[in-house]
C-alpha cells in the first residue's frame, strides 16, 4: 500500500468514527430529554377519567350481556357505590361461570385478585412502564389515596404519551 492510500484510509476511518460518535451523542441527548419529560407526566395526566365500570352486585349474565357483549373488552374494573376499586372481572371467567351453570353469581364473587392493576394517580409515567397489569391486561387502574377509582390508563395512552415526549 502506498503512503497516500494509508492516509486516505485513516481519514475515512476518522470520518466514520466521528459520524458514529455524533449519532451516539444525539441519541444520548434525546434520551435525556425524553427521560426528563417522562418524569413530569403523571398517571393522572394521561388516564381516561370516565372509564366504564361494573357494580359488584351485578349478576354475571347481566354483566356479560350489558358490558362484555356491548363493549367487547376483555375485562372491566369493579367498583362499589362509593367508587372504591374492588378488582377486575375478566370476560373469560364470566363465560366460564355462566357455562358452569352459575349465571346469577354476583360479579364480586369472580374478581381476579392475582393481577396487580392498581396505581396511584400521582405516580409518574415511568412507574407504569414496568408494571405487571399493563403487561398482562394492557391497562392499569388509577386510584387515589383512599382506593377510589379515578381513571384507567391503557397501553395505547402510554404509547401516545411516550410519542409526544420525544
C-alpha positions, -999 to +999 in steps of 0.1 A: +000+000+000+012+035-008+016+061+020-012+083+004-036+053+004-030+047+041-037+083+049-070+082+029-080+050+048-071+066+081-090+097+071-121+077+061-119+058+094-117+091+113-148+104+095-166+071+101-157+072+138-168+109+141-201+100+125-208+072+150-199+095+179-222+122+166-251+097+163-244+083+198-243+118+213-275+128+196-292+097+209-280+104+244-293+139+243-327+127+231-328+100+258-321+127+284-348+150+271-374+121+269-364+109+304-369+144+319-402+148+301-415+114+312-408+123+349-431+153+346-460+133+332-482+116+358-508+088+355-535+114+361-523+134+330-529+105+306-557+084+321-593+081+310-612+098+338-646+082+330-640+045+325-669+021+322-671+001+354-693-028+367-711-027+401-701-056+424-737-069+428-743-072+391-751-108+381-727-125+357-753-129+330-762-093+332-725-082+331-720-105+301-749-090+282-746-054+292-709-049+293-688-077+277-710-081+246-716-044+243-680-031+246-661-062+236-634-055+263-616-084+279-620-071+314-637-043+335-630-026+368-654-034+395-662-005+420-686-002+449-712+026+451-686+050+466-663+041+436-638+022+457-619-001+434-625-038+443-608-056+415-612-066+378-636-091+363-625-109+331-647-120+302-632-154+302-640-160+339-676-147+334-681-170+304-666-199+324-690-194+353-721-189+331-712-222+312-709-239+345-745-230+354-738-201+377-752-170+357-767-155+389-735-152+408-726-116+416-696-102+398-678-096+432-676-134+436-654-138+405-629-109+408-594-116+395-572-107+425-540-121+412-531-093+388-516-061+403-535-034+384-537-005+409-515+025+406-517+059+424-529+086+401-500+108+412-473+083+401-451+093+372-455+078+338-422+059+341-436+039+370-462+024+346-436+011+322-427-020+341-460-027+358-475-062+357-510-050+350-500-030+320-482-060+306-509-086+313-541-066+309-530-037+287-541-012+313-538+000+349-565+013+372-556+047+387-568+052+423-564+079+449-550+075+484-584+062+496-586+035+469-613+054+449-611+048+412-601+079+394-595+065+359-579+039+338-547+042+318-543+019+288-512+008+269-524+029+240-524+061+262-489+053+275-476+049+239-493+082+229-477+100+258-442+085+250-446+096+214-454+132+224-425+132+248-400+128+220 
